[in-house]
Amino acid sequence: MKDIRQVNNPHNDDKVIDACSIFGAMDISGRRFSGEGVIRAIANMHDRGNGLGGGFAIYGLYPEYADLYAFHIMYLSSKGQRETEAFLKENFNLIYEEEVPTRSTQAIVNPPLVWRYFLEVGQRQPEQQSEDDYVVERVMEINTKLQDTFVFSSGKDMAVFKGVGYPEEIADYFCLEKYEGYLWTAHGRFPTNTPGWWGGAHPFSILYWTVVHNGEISSYGINRRYLEQFGYHCAMQTDTEVIAYAVDLLIRKHNLPIEIVAKILAPPFWSDIQRLPAGEQRLPRTLRQVYGSLLLNGPFTVIIAHHGEMIGLTDRIRLRPLTVGEKGDMLYLSSEESAIRLICPDLDRAWIPTGGEPIIGRLNTTITPQPVVAMETV
């Protein structure tokens, strides 16, 4: 059998320093919009990928089922589907289920079967356990114990669509031009150290958190071991998975604001901390001592999203690109400014943030000429 890497990447150029494309668009007023512009924008960065992964996350997607957990599940066999559906019916109230609509395209070869399920916990969780924790445990159980099955999206009123192909091909396959949401993120993948497979495409998700990533997490081993202490199981065969779980742990479980989380994932260097006034050193020192195992080493740019927020963050010395754009109520994050201007040529402003500086877009705030409310810098 011919190596799939050779089929999709005939030049075998598997170390391209600036590869992978990321894009995010958010209407901070909460208005839902079509993803056609986002699809065009990520397709404009086609050359940053190699066809081994593409995907999208959409928020505000299922308003008719907004209070239910929406599971998107990949199946490699009918047996896997039967066993998983029996598991879902035993552990949840299954309100509605259907195969995710797709269209036949020449670009997508041998795709898995993809279904979506709308579920409620129905007081099944143990006393003093939250519904979200219960859902995370069930997702981890499915992904590690059931054969030929993979849950790749599990939040409320949002979903991930992803697979092996260029992002515009994945969008065409899943008919994404028919969907609307108030926040979209997109990714075109160029795998370097991990395989290109359907579950390994971006975005990575747990509950309502999603992450798209350009770069390489060389601290994956220690990040993974730290997260496994809290019940997370890394089963996706790629380094980006740890970022999604780290964000879920720090924000949802440890109740830390994103401004603090950014200082954990991309903290100041020790030499920078030592140059701070004595009274300002305590917080960054404490964060590095308590959460040192979650520091992300290596070059990276990420777009992190959940309900009501979209966050852009680069590594401390900005080894991967990120451009920010504003137009009215719209906030854009992108690997390249050209992708933003393709769909919004008359931006109010655009800029490149400094390394380790989170760019935060929030619902129901006002974008002003200075980044102080809807778009905050720390």
Secondary structure, DSSP 8 states (H G I E B T S, - for coil): ---HHHHH-TT-----TT--EEEEEEETT---EESHHHHHHHHTTGGG--SS-EEEEEES--GGGTTSEEEEEEESSHHHHHHHHHHHHHHSEEEEEEE------SS--S--EEEEEEEE--S-S-TT--HHHHHHHHHHHHHHHSTTEEEEE--BSEEEEEESS-HHHHHHHTTGGG-EESEEEEEE---SSS---TTTSS-EEETTEEEEEEE--TTHHHHHHHHHTTT----SSSTTHHHHHHHIIIIIIS---HHHHHHHHS---HHHHHHS-GGGSHHHHHHHHHSGGG---S-EEEEEEETTEEEEEE-TT--S--EEEEETTEEEEES-HHHHHHH-SS-SEEE---TT--EEEETT----SSSSSSEE--
